[in-house]
Amino acid sequence: MIAVLKQSASDDAVSHIVSWIEKKGLKTDVSRGENETIIGLVGDTTKIDPFLLESMDVVERVQRVSEPFKRANRKFHPEDSVIDCGHGVKIGGDQFQVIAGPCSVEGENLIRIARRVKAAGATMLRGGAYKPRTSPYAYQGMGPAGLDLLCEASAELDMPIVTEIMDPRDVQVFLDKKIDVMQIGARNAQNFPLLKEVGKTQTPILLKRGMSGTIDELLMAAEYIMSEGNDNVILCERGIRTFETSMRNTLDLAGVVMLHKMTHLPVVVDPSHACGHAWMVPELAKADAHLRDRLLGGGKQLPPDERERRQQRVINAARRFTEDPHSLHPLNPVWDNRFMSLLEQGRLSELDAIGNDELSAMAGKSTHEIKTWVAAFAALSAFGRWRSEGRYYRPIPEWIAGFGSLSATTEI
């Protein structure tokens, strides 16, 4: 239920109505717009007589909200929410930001990547210190040490950081390290204890849509966070599973349009996870940027020069990490020339004959440190044609599997 107040309603009158409602055992959510003030009623609204409420002098009208999500509902909050992510960066309304960075934080090379991200035009740095993986034997992230590296990069470049939290028990760690934005990944989109725990903070939350989640399920997940008192929620469309097999997921841009109608919360798009093809990222990013121009202010158009500037920022950031496969190396140290040339030329039969110890010595790194890089490079380069053919999975040779518990295929 919402109560729309008259434009003449004073602050004292609003406080009086809020106090009266809360004494009935309900929670309230007050949204002040340019032309009207709306009080959202959350809880058992049968305790309130809508006719009595509507009879009050300052109340224009009362209407019921049939949707199960309340605080996230645009009816409760007609104006677009703008979320302050720190470092002068805001998301929502007519704000335009580009978030970029490595999938996972894997070492001191993060600051080099972060500098490239900022130089490419991105305004926020992302990177996973904790990584949810399908296999329990795959790389799970650096943990707190990875958070420290992110914080160092943030301090040097004056950029807010976005990183995933997976466990309610880690919330205090994230708060102590002053993480700017906590990300709830697709696999945790309905991890209700985690949603409630981050809802008890005031840290901005980037909430990703579940892999097979509906729009309503995404909004109800946001409602879990907001019901605990944290209204700083950013929704993320990252693609959903469909019967299509040529791409990793299907980017639901229609869902972005629907979300803009249903909720006041800002929505960001992740074009990388949505498709799984590097060459598609710039085009999907441009499509999203164009869509936002159309959605801005209920159809108000941006000036042509501003529209061009925004799209160019998206293109620059996307291309910086997709045109050059070498920029995707998680470690990228100065490798031995023989090691690099064998990999780049796909001469895996010669690598097959090299033992693990010798291979590690060639690369100048330990077996543990090299395994992820080798698998990724082999999948992208040694099996070639990744840009033109664009397959998301590649077979890997037996010697790579010897670098740990890697299966016959590896996911990049």
C-alpha positions as CSV (number, residue, x, y, z in Angstrom):
1,M,0.0,0.0,0.0
2,I,1.2,3.5,-0.7
3,A,-0.1,6.9,0.4
4,V,0.5,9.7,-2.1
5,L,0.6,13.0,-0.2
6,K,-0.5,16.4,-1.5
7,Q,2.2,18.8,-2.7
8,S,1.3,21.1,0.2
9,A,2.2,18.5,2.8
10,S,4.7,19.9,5.4
11,D,7.5,18.0,7.0
12,D,5.6,18.0,10.3
13,A,2.5,16.5,8.6
14,V,4.6,13.8,6.9
15,S,6.3,12.9,10.3
16,H,2.9,12.7,12.0
17,I,1.5,10.3,9.4
18,V,4.7,8.2,9.5
19,S,4.5,8.0,13.3
20,W,0.8,7.0,13.2
21,I,1.5,4.2,10.7
22,E,4.5,2.8,12.5
23,K,2.5,2.7,15.8
24,K,0.3,0.3,14.0
25,G,3.2,-2.1,13.6
26,L,4.2,-1.4,10.0
27,K,7.4,-0.1,8.5
28,T,7.4,3.0,6.2
29,D,9.4,4.1,3.2
30,V,9.2,7.8,2.4
31,S,10.1,8.9,-1.1
32,R,10.3,12.7,-1.8
33,G,10.0,13.7,-5.4
34,E,9.8,17.1,-7.1
35,N,6.0,17.0,-7.3
36,E,4.8,14.6,-4.7
37,T,5.8,12.7,-1.6
38,I,4.9,9.0,-1.3
39,I,4.8,7.0,1.9
40,G,5.2,3.2,1.3
41,L,3.6,0.9,3.9
42,V,5.4,-2.4,4.4
43,G,4.0,-5.1,6.5
44,D,0.5,-6.3,7.4
45,T,-1.5,-3.5,5.8
46,T,-4.8,-5.0,7.1
47,K,-4.1,-3.1,10.3
48,I,-4.6,0.1,8.4
49,D,-8.0,1.4,7.2
50,P,-7.3,2.8,3.8
51,F,-10.4,5.0,3.9
52,L,-9.3,6.5,7.2
53,L,-5.8,7.1,5.8
54,E,-7.2,8.7,2.7
55,S,-9.4,11.0,4.7
56,M,-6.4,12.8,6.2
57,D,-6.0,16.3,5.0
58,V,-2.6,15.9,3.5
59,V,-3.3,12.6,1.7
60,E,-4.1,12.9,-2.0
61,R,-4.9,9.2,-2.5
62,V,-4.2,5.7,-1.3
63,Q,-3.6,2.7,-3.5
64,R,-2.6,-0.9,-3.0
65,V,0.5,-2.4,-4.5
66,S,-0.1,-6.0,-5.7
67,E,3.5,-6.8,-6.4
68,P,5.3,-8.7,-3.6
69,F,8.3,-6.5,-3.8
70,K,7.7,-3.1,-2.1
71,R,10.8,-1.1,-1.3
72,A,12.2,-1.9,-4.8
73,N,9.0,-1.0,-6.5
74,R,8.9,2.1,-8.6
75,K,5.4,2.8,-7.2
76,F,7.0,3.3,-3.8
77,H,9.8,5.5,-5.3
78,P,8.9,7.0,-8.7
79,E,12.3,8.8,-9.1
80,D,15.4,6.8,-10.2
81,S,17.6,5.9,-7.3
82,V,21.2,7.1,-7.6
83,I,23.8,5.0,-5.6
84,D,27.0,6.6,-4.3
85,C,29.8,4.1,-4.8
86,G,32.5,6.3,-3.4
87,H,35.4,8.2,-4.9
88,G,32.9,10.6,-6.5
89,V,31.4,7.8,-8.7
90,K,27.6,7.3,-8.8
91,I,25.4,4.8,-10.6
92,G,21.8,5.5,-11.5
93,G,19.7,8.2,-13.1
94,D,21.6,9.9,-15.9
95,Q,25.0,8.8,-14.5
96,F,27.1,6.7,-16.8
97,Q,29.9,4.4,-15.6
98,V,32.0,1.6,-17.0
99,I,33.1,-1.2,-14.7
100,A,36.1,-3.3,-15.8
101,G,38.8,-5.6,-14.5
102,P,40.0,-9.2,-14.3
103,C,37.7,-12.0,-13.5
104,S,39.8,-13.0,-10.5
105,V,42.6,-11.3,-8.5
106,E,45.6,-13.6,-8.9
107,G,48.7,-11.6,-7.9
108,E,50.7,-8.4,-8.0
109,N,49.8,-7.9,-11.6
110,L,46.5,-6.5,-10.5
111,I,47.8,-2.9,-10.3
112,R,49.1,-3.1,-13.9
113,I,45.7,-4.3,-15.0
114,A,43.9,-1.6,-13.0
115,R,46.1,1.1,-14.6
116,R,45.0,-0.2,-18.1
117,V,41.4,-0.3,-17.0
118,K,41.5,3.3,-16.0
119,A,43.4,4.4,-19.1
120,A,40.8,2.7,-21.2
121,G,38.1,4.9,-19.7
122,A,36.6,2.7,-17.0
123,T,35.6,4.4,-13.7
124,M,35.3,1.4,-11.4
125,L,37.6,-1.6,-10.9
126,R,36.2,-5.1,-10.5
127,G,38.0,-8.3,-9.6
128,G,37.2,-11.4,-7.6
129,A,39.1,-12.2,-4.4
130,Y,36.7,-15.0,-3.7
131,K,35.6,-17.1,-6.7
132,P,32.6,-19.5,-6.8
133,R,33.5,-22.4,-9.1
134,T,31.5,-25.3,-10.4
135,S,34.4,-27.6,-9.5
136,P,35.7,-27.7,-5.9
137,Y,39.2,-28.3,-7.3
138,A,39.4,-25.2,-9.4
139,Y,41.0,-22.0,-8.4
140,Q,38.9,-20.4,-5.6
141,G,40.6,-17.0,-5.3
142,M,43.2,-15.4,-3.1
143,G,40.7,-14.5,-0.3
144,P,41.7,-11.6,2.1
145,A,45.1,-11.1,0.3
146,G,43.2,-10.4,-2.9
147,L,41.0,-7.8,-1.1
148,D,44.2,-6.1,0.1
149,L,45.5,-5.9,-3.5
150,L,42.2,-4.4,-4.7
151,C,42.4,-1.8,-1.9
152,E,45.9,-0.9,-2.9
153,A,44.8,-0.4,-6.5
154,S,41.8,1.6,-5.4
155,A,44.0,3.9,-3.3
156,E,46.6,4.5,-6.0
157,L,44.0,5.1,-8.8
158,D,41.2,6.7,-6.8
159,M,38.7,4.2,-8.2
160,P,35.9,2.4,-6.3
161,I,36.3,-1.4,-6.3
162,V,33.6,-4.1,-6.9
163,T,34.3,-7.6,-5.6
164,E,32.2,-10.6,-4.8
165,I,31.2,-11.8,-1.3
166,M,30.1,-15.4,-0.9
167,D,29.8,-16.0,2.8
168,P,27.8,-14.1,5.5
169,R,30.7,-14.7,7.8
170,D,32.9,-12.5,5.6
171,V,30.8,-9.4,5.7
172,Q,32.7,-7.9,8.6
173,V,36.0,-8.5,6.7
174,F,34.7,-6.5,3.8
175,L,33.5,-3.8,6.1
176,D,36.9,-3.6,7.9
177,K,38.7,-3.3,4.5
178,K,36.2,-0.6,3.4
179,I,35.2,-2.4,0.2
180,D,33.3,0.1,-1.9
181,V,30.8,-2.2,-3.5
182,M,30.0,-5.8,-2.5
183,Q,28.9,-8.1,-5.4
184,I,26.4,-10.9,-5.0
185,G,27.1,-13.3,-7.8
186,A,24.6,-15.2,-9.9
187,R,25.1,-18.4,-7.9
188,N,24.2,-16.6,-4.7
189,A,21.3,-14.5,-6.0
190,Q,18.9,-16.5,-3.8
191,N,21.3,-17.1,-0.9
192,F,18.9,-15.5,1.6
193,P,21.1,-15.5,4.7
194,L,23.8,-13.7,2.7
195,L,21.2,-11.2,1.2
196,K,20.0,-10.5,4.8
197,E,23.5,-10.0,6.2
198,V,24.6,-7.5,3.5
199,G,21.3,-5.8,4.0
200,K,22.3,-4.9,7.5
201,T,25.2,-2.8,6.1
202,Q,25.0,0.5,4.2
203,T,27.6,-0.6,1.6
204,P,26.3,-0.6,-2.0
205,I,25.4,-4.0,-3.3
206,L,25.8,-5.1,-6.9
207,L,23.2,-7.9,-7.2
208,K,23.5,-10.1,-10.2
209,R,20.6,-11.9,-11.7
210,G,20.6,-15.7,-11.2
211,M,21.5,-17.9,-14.1
212,S,17.9,-19.0,-14.6
213,G,16.3,-16.2,-12.5
214,T,13.2,-14.4,-13.5
215,I,12.8,-10.6,-13.2
216,D,10.5,-11.1,-10.2
217,E,13.0,-13.3,-8.5
218,L,15.7,-10.7,-9.0
219,L,13.5,-8.0,-7.5
220,M,12.6,-10.2,-4.6
221,A,16.3,-10.8,-3.9
222,A,16.8,-7.0,-3.9
223,E,13.8,-6.8,-1.5
224,Y,15.6,-9.1,0.9
225,I,18.5,-6.7,1.1
226,M,16.3,-3.6,1.3
227,S,14.0,-5.1,3.9
228,E,17.0,-5.1,6.3
229,G,17.6,-1.4,5.8
230,N,20.1,-1.2,3.0
231,D,18.6,0.7,0.0
232,N,21.9,0.9,-1.9
233,V,21.2,-1.9,-4.4
234,I,22.4,-2.0,-8.0
235,L,20.9,-4.7,-10.2
236,C,22.9,-6.5,-12.8
237,E,21.7,-8.2,-15.9
238,R,24.4,-10.8,-16.8
239,G,22.6,-13.1,-19.2
240,I,20.4,-16.0,-18.5
241,R,20.5,-19.7,-19.5
242,T,18.3,-20.5,-22.5
243,F,18.3,-23.3,-25.0
244,E,20.7,-21.4,-27.2
245,T,24.1,-23.1,-27.4
246,S,26.2,-20.7,-29.5
247,M,26.7,-18.4,-26.6
248,R,27.4,-18.9,-22.9
249,N,24.2,-17.1,-21.9
250,T,21.6,-14.9,-23.5
251,L,21.8,-11.2,-22.7
252,D,18.2,-10.1,-21.8
253,L,18.1,-6.5,-22.9
254,A,14.3,-6.7,-22.8
255,G,14.6,-7.5,-19.1
256,V,16.5,-4.2,-18.7
257,V,13.6,-2.3,-20.2
258,M,11.2,-4.2,-18.0
259,L,13.3,-3.5,-14.9
260,H,13.3,0.2,-15.7
261,K,9.6,0.2,-15.6
262,M,9.2,-1.9,-12.5
263,T,11.9,-0.6,-10.2
264,H,13.7,2.6,-9.3
265,L,16.9,0.8,-8.7
266,P,19.8,1.3,-11.2
267,V,20.5,-1.6,-13.6
268,V,24.0,-2.4,-15.0
269,V,24.7,-4.9,-17.8
270,D,27.5,-7.4,-17.8
271,P,28.2,-8.2,-21.5
272,S,31.1,-10.5,-20.9
273,H,29.4,-13.2,-18.9
274,A,26.3,-12.7,-21.0
275,C,27.9,-14.1,-24.2
276,G,31.3,-15.7,-23.4
277,H,32.8,-14.4,-26.7
278,A,35.3,-11.6,-26.5
279,W,34.5,-10.3,-29.9
280,M,30.8,-9.7,-29.0
281,V,31.5,-7.6,-25.9
282,P,31.9,-4.2,-27.6
283,E,28.7,-4.7,-29.7
284,L,26.6,-5.7,-26.6
285,A,28.1,-2.9,-24.6
286,K,27.1,-0.4,-27.4
287,A,23.6,-1.9,-27.5
288,D,23.2,-1.3,-23.8
289,A,24.6,2.2,-24.0
290,H,22.1,3.0,-26.8
291,L,19.3,1.5,-24.8
292,R,20.1,3.6,-21.8
293,D,19.9,6.8,-24.0
294,R,16.4,5.8,-24.9
295,L,15.3,5.0,-21.3
296,L,16.9,8.1,-19.8
297,G,14.3,10.4,-18.2
298,G,11.3,8.6,-19.7
299,G,12.4,9.1,-23.3
300,K,14.5,12.3,-23.0
301,Q,17.3,12.2,-25.4
302,L,21.0,12.9,-24.6
303,P,22.8,15.5,-26.7
304,P,24.5,13.8,-29.7
305,D,28.0,14.7,-28.5
306,E,27.3,13.2,-25.0
307,R,25.8,10.0,-26.5
308,E,28.9,9.6,-28.7
309,R,31.2,10.2,-25.8
310,R,29.5,7.6,-23.7
311,Q,29.5,5.0,-26.4
312,Q,33.2,5.6,-27.2
313,R,34.1,5.0,-23.5
314,V,32.3,1.7,-23.7
315,I,34.0,0.7,-26.9
316,N,37.5,1.7,-25.7
317,A,37.2,-0.2,-22.4
318,A,35.8,-3.3,-24.1
319,R,38.3,-3.4,-27.0
320,R,41.3,-2.9,-24.8
321,F,40.7,-6.3,-23.3
322,T,39.3,-8.2,-26.3
323,E,41.4,-7.3,-29.3
324,D,44.6,-8.5,-27.8
325,P,44.5,-12.0,-26.3
326,H,47.8,-11.4,-24.5
327,S,46.0,-8.8,-22.3
328,L,43.9,-11.6,-20.9
329,H,46.9,-13.3,-19.2
330,P,46.2,-13.5,-15.5
331,L,49.9,-13.5,-14.6
332,N,51.8,-12.3,-17.6
333,P,55.3,-12.2,-16.2
334,V,58.4,-12.1,-18.4
335,W,58.4,-15.6,-19.7
336,D,61.3,-17.6,-21.2
337,N,61.3,-17.1,-25.0
338,R,61.3,-20.9,-25.7
339,F,58.3,-21.4,-23.4
340,M,56.3,-18.6,-25.0
341,S,57.1,-19.6,-28.6
342,L,56.0,-23.3,-27.9
343,L,52.7,-22.1,-26.5
344,E,52.0,-19.5,-29.2
345,Q,52.8,-21.8,-32.0
346,G,50.7,-24.6,-30.5
347,R,53.7,-27.0,-30.5
348,L,52.2,-29.0,-27.7
349,S,53.9,-32.3,-28.6
350,E,57.2,-30.7,-27.7
351,L,55.7,-29.5,-24.4
352,D,54.4,-33.0,-23.7
353,A,58.0,-34.2,-23.5
354,I,58.9,-31.6,-20.9
355,G,58.5,-32.5,-17.2
356,N,56.7,-30.3,-14.8
357,D,59.9,-29.2,-13.0
358,E,61.6,-28.2,-16.2
359,L,58.5,-26.4,-17.5
360,S,58.3,-24.4,-14.2
361,A,61.9,-23.5,-14.5
362,M,61.4,-22.3,-18.0
363,A,58.6,-20.0,-17.0
364,G,60.4,-18.8,-13.8
365,K,57.3,-19.6,-11.7
366,S,56.2,-22.4,-9.4
367,T,53.9,-25.1,-10.8
368,H,51.0,-23.8,-8.6
369,E,51.4,-20.3,-10.0
370,I,51.6,-21.3,-13.6
371,K,48.7,-23.7,-13.9
372,T,45.9,-21.2,-14.4
373,W,47.8,-19.1,-16.9
374,V,48.9,-22.1,-19.0
375,A,45.4,-23.5,-19.2
376,A,44.0,-20.2,-20.2
377,F,46.6,-19.5,-22.8
378,A,46.4,-22.9,-24.3
379,A,42.6,-22.6,-24.5
380,L,42.8,-19.2,-26.2
381,S,45.9,-19.4,-28.3
382,A,47.3,-22.8,-28.8
383,F,44.0,-24.1,-30.0
384,G,43.6,-21.0,-32.1
385,R,40.9,-19.2,-34.0
386,W,39.3,-18.0,-30.7
387,R,38.3,-14.7,-32.1
388,S,36.8,-16.0,-35.4
389,E,35.3,-19.2,-34.2
390,G,34.6,-18.0,-30.6
391,R,34.1,-21.4,-28.8
392,Y,33.8,-21.0,-25.1
393,Y,35.3,-24.4,-24.2
394,R,38.5,-25.9,-25.5
395,P,40.1,-29.3,-24.9
396,I,43.4,-29.2,-23.1
397,P,46.3,-31.6,-23.3
398,E,47.3,-34.1,-20.7
399,W,50.4,-32.2,-19.5
400,I,48.2,-29.2,-18.5
401,A,46.0,-31.5,-16.5
402,G,49.1,-32.5,-14.6
403,F,49.3,-29.0,-13.2
404,G,46.5,-29.7,-10.7
405,S,43.0,-31.1,-10.7
406,L,42.0,-29.8,-14.2
407,S,39.6,-31.8,-16.3
408,A,39.8,-32.4,-20.0
409,T,38.2,-29.0,-20.8
410,T,38.8,-25.7,-19.1
411,E,36.5,-22.7,-18.8
412,I,37.9,-19.3,-19.5
